[in-house]
């Protein structure tokens, strides 16, 4: 197993170039799916390898419930520097579990609170709250997805801009953007090196919804105006508390970049970027890093299982 067990912990660095270039050079839909897939696979692989290293460290602790054979020299030799790294992996993996658990708990809590706030309202797809504070967000549900918007925001938008707003929120719900966002947030909690991908997906998911809204209303300029106006009037609103499971409203993210993108031509839809371009090379680098991470974790897991089976008395 050797040093290969540590590779998945640092291979997420290979995805940093594509995290930056995907925001600018890829269609938002392609970028969101690509970055989420890379982040999810790398997070799982790094967690598996961290768990394998933790086994070696735990087996050395006095009074542990593991079989005595798991602390044999043959097992400890499978992981270099087992005295330090093996024991350090124990609090590291516990921190990962706690961080991911806390993210899931907050996700569920905010979602439940949002649904309870709408309990007494008509069961329509659009819930208009009589509130002067301007904000809007997409609220996914098991039975019914809903768009929540306040009168404070609707009063500040023109009719065409309102249509753009609703088209943007419907795009979030139709494409299930909250799942992409939750997946990359969990991945970033599992491995801090994946945080750039989390930030990139938060932006590309908004851009994806922007492009869907522009296609739905037939005017990129109208969507750009709606985004800019909503960003100005929604500054400082409590809608950011819902960012744990869905991108709230059209305002989040680098708004000037989103507006500039909408004022330009529509991005080309490609399943994979051309190879001999900067974004193509970055994409292939991320793909190679993901494949290497998967193979390293699989090889380490199989090797560790075989060693532990041989060291366990029957």
Secondary structure, 3 states (H helix, E strand, C coil): CCCHHHHHHHHHHHHHHHHHHHHHHCCHHHHHHHHHHHHHHHHHHHHHHHHHHHHHHHHCCCCCCCCHHHHCHHHHCCCCCHHHHHHHHHHHHHHHHHHHHHHHHHHHHHHHHHHHHCCCCCCCCEEEECCCCCCEEEECCCCCCEEEEEHHHHCCCCHHHHHHHHHHHHHHHHCCHHHHHHHHHHHHHHCHHHHHHHHHHHHHHHHHHHHHHHHHHCCHHHHHHHHHHHHHHCCCCHHHHHHHCCCCCCCCCCHHHHHHHHHCCCCCCCCCCCCCCHHHHHHHHHHHHHHHHHHHHHHHHHHHHHHHHHHCCC
